[in-house]
Amino acid sequence: MLGGGASGLAAALAAARSGARTLLVEAGTIIGGELLTGMAIDGALNGRGQWVVGGVARELFDECERLGGYVGALCDWRLIWYVCVDPEVMKLAVYRLLSRYKVDLLLHTFATGATARNGQVASLHVLNKRGPMELKAKVYIDCSGDGDLAMMAGATALPAEARHPGLQPVSIMFRMAGVDTQALTDFVRRHPENCALGESDAIRGGRTDQECADEIHRQGQPSVFFKSGGPLLKGAIERGEMYPTALIMIQPTSTKRREVCLNSTRIGGVDGTDADSLSAAMGQLLDQVWQCAEIAKAGSRLRRRSLQRRGKPRRYP
């Protein structure tokens, strides 16, 4: 398998569980990819909250639970259900499963080319500090995320144009600890006009926005999206305190650390396969992370004042 993100991990574990001798090649320093960002994992449950996956995914979640890092299956009461885990624990769970099924790893190793014969991959060329190597296998699986192996073997792809509206904007997740999640869900319940709610019929189920917000509060975990059209975020954008964005996503990562994952950063018109433009975007993304974090802290102060006005003082860090 070329690529040690979520898909490469799943492919490697599934192959090894089936008895195949498996090598997982990754250019970075760690296996797991987006599983380690803190962003909740979607696609594991349907809109009714019913599990639709088993196999490797459930075994990985079970391992996180054994290690004390499983937050749970949660609904954002906007569109879908997620599985939330502690990304620091997920790192351990990933390597425990790789070790359990004896998957061979080759980290810090870059794919440089492929040899193809009669339309099939015959070998993969890689490079690390030991020098160039040629890897041969009966089966090759491209989990690079960009179709690198397929392209190096001669496959064609639609061109990515930097200003094409269909390109996914690049983004970056970040985490904040010490969050008073009770105060946050209290705020959501009192001010549903700030939240994106019930955008799916399966989720809304005839509920009002207030009833959806009540469900978030009842759930007890801060799985919520603040929308740009709401007074809180709209005002910040209009005053120039926040960059233009559609939503601020907040999802729990650790109850013990009172930690959440946030995402709202986005830069359009960047070709993710162009290392120069992708690298140039990092500075702007980090500036957006800082700005969003400041808005989140300002929102926390606003929630505090709101509670105090209601005669319900709380202790805050």
Rosetta blueprint (number, residue, H / E / L):
1 M L
2 L E
3 G L
4 G L
5 G L
6 A H
7 S H
8 G H
9 L H
10 A H
11 A H
12 A H
13 L H
14 A H
15 A H
16 A H
17 R H
18 S L
19 G L
20 A L
21 R L
22 T L
23 L E
24 L E
25 V E
26 E L
27 A L
28 G L
29 T L
30 I L
31 I L
32 G L
33 G H
34 E H
35 L H
36 L H
37 T L
38 G L
39 M L
40 A L
41 I E
42 D E
43 G L
44 A L
45 L E
46 N L
47 G L
48 R L
49 G L
50 Q L
51 W E
52 V L
53 V L
54 G L
55 G H
56 V H
57 A H
58 R H
59 E H
60 L H
61 F H
62 D H
63 E H
64 C H
65 E H
66 R H
67 L L
68 G L
69 G L
70 Y E
71 V E
72 G E
73 A E
74 L E
75 C E
76 D L
77 W L
78 R L
79 L L
80 I L
81 W E
82 Y E
83 V E
84 C E
85 V E
86 D L
87 P H
88 E H
89 V H
90 M H
91 K H
92 L H
93 A H
94 V H
95 Y H
96 R H
97 L H
98 L H
99 S H
100 R H
101 Y L
102 K L
103 V L
104 D E
105 L E
106 L E
107 L L
108 H L
109 T L
110 F E
111 A E
112 T E
113 G E
114 A E
115 T E
116 A E
117 R E
118 N L
119 G L
120 Q E
121 V E
122 A E
123 S E
124 L E
125 H E
126 V E
127 L E
128 N E
129 K L
130 R L
131 G E
132 P E
133 M E
134 E E
135 L E
136 K L
137 A L
138 K L
139 V L
140 Y L
141 I L
142 D E
143 C L
144 S L
145 G L
146 D L
147 G L
148 D H
149 L H
150 A H
151 M H
152 M H
153 A L
154 G L
155 A L
156 T L
157 A L
158 L L
159 P L
160 A L
161 E L
162 A L
163 R L
164 H L
165 P L
166 G L
167 L L
168 Q L
169 P L
170 V E
171 S L
172 I L
173 M L
174 F E
175 R E
176 M E
177 A L
178 G L
179 V L
180 D L
181 T H
182 Q H
183 A H
184 L H
185 T H
186 D H
187 F H
188 V H
189 R H
190 R H
191 H L
192 P H
193 E H
194 N H
195 C E
196 A L
197 L L
198 G L
199 E L
200 S L
201 D H
202 A H
203 I H
204 R H
205 G L
206 G L
207 R L
208 T L
209 D H
210 Q H
211 E H
212 C H
213 A H
214 D H
215 E H
216 I H
217 H H
218 R H
219 Q H
220 G L
221 Q L
222 P L
223 S L
224 V E
225 F E
226 F E
227 K E
228 S L
229 G L
230 G L
231 P H
232 L H
233 L H
234 K H
235 G H
236 A H
237 I H
238 E H
239 R L
240 G L
241 E L
242 M L
243 Y L
244 P L
245 T L
246 A L
247 L E
248 I E
249 M E
250 I E
251 Q E
252 P E
253 T E
254 S E
255 T L
256 K L
257 R L
258 R L
259 E E
260 V E
261 C E
262 L E
263 N E
264 S L
265 T L
266 R L
267 I E
268 G L
269 G L
270 V L
271 D L
272 G L
273 T L
274 D L
275 A H
276 D H
277 S H
278 L H
279 S H
280 A H
281 A H
282 M H
283 G H
284 Q H
285 L H
286 L H
287 D H
288 Q H
289 V H
290 W H
291 Q H
292 C H
293 A H
294 E H
295 I H
296 A H
297 K H
298 A H
299 G H
300 S H
301 R H
302 L H
303 R H
304 R H
305 R H
306 S H
307 L H
308 Q H
309 R H
310 R L
311 G L
312 K L
313 P L
314 R L
315 R L
316 Y L
317 P L
